[in-house]
Amino acid sequence: MIIYNVTLNVDNDVHTEWLEWMKHTHIPDVMATGMFLDSRICRVLAEDEGGITYAVQYTCADMATYERYRDQHAPRLQAETQKRYGGKFAAFRTLLEVMHTS
């Protein structure tokens, strides 16, 4: 299993609207690609004067599935986020391989 983790720091002045948009629009659009098994939004519990930090995680079955998402869907979905909230957030992406669960 692969976890696609997107960590975002969102400006205070838009974070409430951004969070609602993520829950009701963006994440459903990502999940509609059929590439991911589940998703979650986590708030990073740290003091940050520059905004509020979230980790948005999507789980997929394998690396090939993630790569199909990256190539076929990510550019469009990332462009929508940039168009709506450009300049109001910073993001970086990490891939995690699940090695053990219990």
trRosetta pair geometry for C-beta under 8 A, 3 or more apart (Angstrom, degrees):
i j d omega theta_ij theta_ji phi_ij phi_ji
1 37 7.9 -58 -137 23 111 143
1 59 5.9 -5 -178 -168 114 103
1 60 7.3 159 -158 81 67 38
1 61 6.5 -62 -109 -140 65 28
1 62 7.6 -71 -101 -71 29 46
1 97 7.5 134 82 -161 52 53
1 98 4.1 1 71 32 103 129
2 59 7.2 151 81 -154 48 54
2 60 5.2 -18 64 63 98 87
2 61 7.6 8 21 78 89 22
2 62 6.4 80 -9 -162 113 13
2 63 5.7 123 -60 -77 147 56
2 65 7.4 176 40 64 125 99
2 66 5.1 -72 102 -39 151 136
2 95 6.1 -22 -168 -166 107 99
2 96 7.0 142 -164 75 55 51
2 97 6.1 -30 -105 -102 68 59
2 98 7.3 -131 -73 1 20 86
3 57 5.4 -13 -172 -164 107 109
3 58 7.2 148 -158 74 56 41
3 59 5.4 -27 -100 -97 71 72
3 95 7.3 147 78 -161 54 48
3 96 4.1 -13 59 61 104 107
3 97 7.9 -154 20 -69 78 14
3 98 6.5 93 -22 -49 101 94
4 36 7.5 -92 31 -100 120 120
4 57 7.0 149 76 -155 50 53
4 58 4.6 -15 58 61 103 97
4 59 7.8 -167 18 -78 74 22
4 60 6.7 34 -13 0 109 110
4 66 5.8 160 -64 -131 118 115
4 69 7.5 -93 -46 88 164 147
4 93 7.0 -16 -174 -165 84 105
4 95 6.1 -20 -105 -106 60 72
5 55 5.8 -16 -165 -170 102 102
5 56 7.4 147 -157 76 49 46
5 57 5.0 -13 -103 -102 74 84
5 93 6.9 148 84 -158 55 54
5 94 4.5 -20 67 66 108 93
5 95 7.4 179 21 -88 82 21
5 96 5.9 48 -14 -9 120 112
6 55 7.3 150 76 -159 44 51
6 56 4.6 -17 62 61 98 98
6 57 7.7 -171 23 -75 66 39
6 58 8.0 30 -3 0 101 99
6 91 5.8 -6 -177 -166 96 117
6 92 7.7 171 -153 86 55 31
6 93 5.3 -21 -103 -102 72 79
6 94 8.0 -180 -78 24 29 68
7 44 7.3 47 -147 -49 103 136
7 53 6.7 6 -177 -174 92 102
7 54 7.2 177 -149 91 50 46
7 55 5.0 -20 -98 -102 77 76
7 56 7.9 -177 -80 20 28 67
7 91 6.8 155 82 -151 48 61
7 92 5.6 -11 59 60 97 79
7 93 7.7 -176 20 -85 70 29
7 94 7.0 30 -8 3 106 110
8 53 6.9 171 89 -148 43 57
8 54 5.3 -9 59 59 91 90
8 55 7.9 165 18 -88 68 29
8 56 6.8 16 4 -1 113 108
8 89 5.2 -3 -172 -176 107 123
8 90 7.0 160 -152 80 58 43
8 91 4.5 -18 -98 -97 83 88
9 48 6.6 -116 -136 150 116 152
9 50 6.2 26 163 104 134 107
9 51 4.7 113 166 76 85 123
9 52 7.2 164 -154 79 59 28
9 53 4.7 -26 -97 -94 75 83
9 89 6.4 161 81 -155 50 67
9 90 4.9 1 51 52 100 93
9 91 7.8 -163 22 -73 62 46
10 14 6.4 -110 173 84 101 89
10 15 4.4 123 110 -102 119 87
10 18 5.1 -151 -156 74 146 162
10 19 7.8 172 76 -50 167 81
10 51 5.2 -172 82 172 35 127
10 52 5.5 -25 60 62 90 81
10 53 7.6 162 13 -91 71 30
10 54 6.7 13 -4 6 115 110
10 85 7.5 -36 -134 -177 98 142
10 88 6.7 22 -157 139 70 86
10 89 4.7 -17 -104 -102 64 103
11 14 5.3 52 74 28 98 95
11 15 6.6 -154 85 -44 43 86
11 50 7.8 -66 -105 162 61 66
11 51 4.8 -79 -96 -102 26 120
11 88 4.5 -90 17 -164 123 76
11 89 6.7 -110 -6 -67 79 57
12 15 5.8 -40 -135 -3 28 118
12 51 5.6 -144 -38 -118 65 59
12 52 6.6 103 -93 -18 63 92
13 88 7.5 -103 70 -142 92 114
14 17 5.3 -64 -166 52 68 110
14 18 5.2 74 135 -32 90 107
14 85 6.3 162 132 -130 152 103
14 88 4.8 13 33 177 147 144
14 89 7.9 -95 80 -48 125 95
15 18 5.3 -55 -138 40 32 116
15 19 6.1 36 161 -25 67 104
15 51 6.6 153 -64 -168 123 91
15 52 4.7 67 -132 35 158 124
16 19 5.9 -52 -148 32 27 111
16 20 6.8 24 154 -13 60 105
17 20 5.9 -59 -153 38 32 109
17 21 6.2 31 151 -19 67 109
18 21 5.6 -58 -148 39 30 112
18 22 6.2 35 153 -23 66 104
18 85 5.9 62 -105 -100 112 147
18 88 7.4 -164 -68 121 134 124
18 89 7.1 130 -132 -62 156 132
19 22 5.6 -49 -147 33 31 114
19 23 6.5 27 156 -16 63 107
19 41 7.4 124 -145 165 87 158
19 54 7.7 159 -100 -67 93 154
20 23 5.9 -57 -147 39 31 108
20 24 5.9 -7 168 10 68 117
21 24 6.6 -73 -131 53 22 88
21 25 5.0 -35 -169 37 66 120
21 26 6.0 55 138 -12 81 105
21 84 7.0 -176 177 147 162 154
22 25 7.3 -46 -81 55 9 76
22 26 4.9 -41 -124 49 48 120
22 27 5.6 55 168 -23 68 102
22 41 6.3 99 127 -91 135 142
22 56 6.9 -122 -165 -100 134 139
23 27 6.3 -9 -121 28 24 127
23 41 7.1 -73 -79 -7 84 149
24 28 6.9 -15 176 -3 27 126
25 28 6.4 -82 -157 42 12 105
25 29 6.3 8 159 -18 59 113
26 29 5.7 -60 -151 35 29 112
26 30 6.5 27 155 -17 66 104
26 77 7.0 108 -154 -169 86 102
26 80 7.3 176 -107 102 93 122
26 81 6.4 55 -117 -81 137 101
27 30 5.5 -49 -145 36 37 112
27 31 6.2 34 157 -16 67 106
27 39 5.3 178 -160 116 114 157
27 41 7.4 -91 -67 -49 148 108
27 56 7.3 -137 -88 -161 108 125
28 31 5.7 -56 -141 42 32 109
28 32 6.1 41 155 -30 65 105
29 32 5.6 -50 -147 28 30 117
29 33 7.7 47 150 -33 56 88
29 77 6.1 165 117 -117 120 109
29 80 7.7 -26 103 64 167 161
30 33 6.1 -40 -173 5 39 113
30 35 8.0 -76 173 53 72 104
30 36 6.6 17 141 14 95 140
30 39 6.9 98 91 -83 124 151
30 58 6.4 -103 145 -93 134 146
30 73 7.5 123 -130 141 61 134
30 77 6.1 83 -83 -147 82 159
31 36 5.9 -85 -113 66 62 111
31 39 6.0 -105 -71 -9 109 130
31 58 7.9 -157 -79 -129 72 113
33 36 7.2 62 65 4 102 88
33 69 6.0 94 127 -121 151 92
33 72 7.6 141 -156 97 121 107
33 73 4.7 -5 -114 -96 142 167
35 58 8.0 40 100 155 95 132
35 60 5.7 -23 152 -112 79 129
35 65 5.4 155 -161 171 84 94
35 66 7.3 117 168 -94 121 34
35 68 6.2 -166 -114 87 122 102
35 69 4.0 138 151 -73 170 112
35 73 7.0 -149 -7 23 142 147
36 39 6.1 52 134 -58 144 93
36 58 4.3 -63 -126 -178 147 107
36 59 6.1 108 -164 66 89 45
36 60 5.1 -76 -107 -75 59 85
36 69 7.3 54 -45 -90 89 152
37 59 4.8 -52 55 96 102 98
37 60 6.3 156 -5 -107 88 33
37 61 6.7 107 -43 -53 120 73
38 58 7.5 179 91 -149 42 51
38 59 5.1 13 52 38 82 113
39 56 7.1 0 -173 -180 103 85
39 57 6.6 166 -153 90 56 53
39 58 4.8 -15 -102 -100 89 72
39 59 7.4 -156 -75 12 42 73
40 56 7.4 -177 90 -151 47 48
40 57 5.1 -3 55 57 88 98
41 54 5.9 -18 -170 -171 91 125
41 55 7.7 152 -161 81 44 48
41 56 5.3 -15 -107 -105 71 78
42 54 6.5 146 78 -163 48 68
42 55 4.5 -13 63 60 106 94
42 56 7.6 -171 25 -77 69 32
42 57 6.9 26 0 -3 110 110
43 52 6.9 -37 -146 173 103 108
43 53 7.4 110 -167 86 60 57
43 54 5.6 -43 -105 -104 51 75
44 48 7.8 44 91 -16 116 135
44 53 3.9 -31 43 100 127 108
44 54 6.5 -148 -6 -89 86 18
44 55 6.0 95 -60 -21 94 95
46 53 6.5 -6 54 43 106 132
48 51 6.2 -32 117 64 115 51
48 52 6.9 147 66 -105 116 27
48 53 5.6 78 9 -19 160 110
51 89 7.5 172 166 -113 166 61
59 98 7.9 24 -137 -32 109 134
60 65 4.4 -159 166 102 126 124
60 66 5.1 164 61 -63 147 79
60 69 7.0 -136 -76 -13 157 140
61 65 5.2 85 49 -3 87 152
62 65 5.3 103 59 6 69 101
62 66 7.4 -129 106 -1 40 89
63 66 5.5 -54 -150 37 38 112
63 67 6.2 39 153 -21 70 106
63 95 8.0 59 -117 -177 88 144
64 67 5.7 -54 -147 36 31 113
64 68 6.6 36 152 -21 63 101
65 68 5.7 -50 -152 32 33 112
65 69 6.6 34 149 -17 64 103
66 69 5.6 -55 -154 36 35 113
66 70 6.2 37 150 -22 69 106
66 95 6.8 87 171 -123 163 123
67 70 5.4 -48 -142 36 34 115
67 71 6.1 24 160 -11 66 110
68 71 6.1 -63 -143 44 27 103
68 72 5.6 -7 172 8 67 122
69 72 6.6 -71 -125 51 18 89
69 73 5.2 -48 -159 45 60 116
69 74 6.1 79 141 -43 74 96
70 73 7.8 -2 -32 52 7 74
70 74 4.9 -7 -137 -1 41 141
71 74 7.5 46 -7 24 16 104
73 76 6.2 -72 -165 42 46 106
73 77 5.9 27 154 -12 83 117
74 77 5.9 -68 -140 46 31 105
74 78 5.6 27 167 -17 72 112
75 78 6.1 -60 -141 41 24 107
75 79 6.2 27 159 -23 62 109
76 79 5.8 -58 -150 34 27 113
76 80 6.7 30 152 -22 62 102
77 80 5.7 -47 -152 28 35 113
77 81 6.8 33 151 -15 63 102
78 81 5.7 -53 -152 36 37 111
78 82 6.2 38 150 -19 68 107
79 82 5.5 -54 -144 39 33 113
79 83 6.2 38 155 -24 66 105
80 83 5.8 -51 -146 33 29 113
80 84 6.4 18 158 -11 63 111
81 84 6.0 -65 -148 43 28 104
81 85 5.9 -36 176 38 68 107
81 89 7.8 -61 162 58 108 140
82 85 7.2 -83 -123 62 17 66
82 86 4.6 47 -179 -77 65 100
83 86 6.5 18 -89 -22 11 113
85 88 4.5 -96 -175 60 81 115
85 89 5.3 27 137 3 122 115
98 101 6.3 0 178 -42 122 103
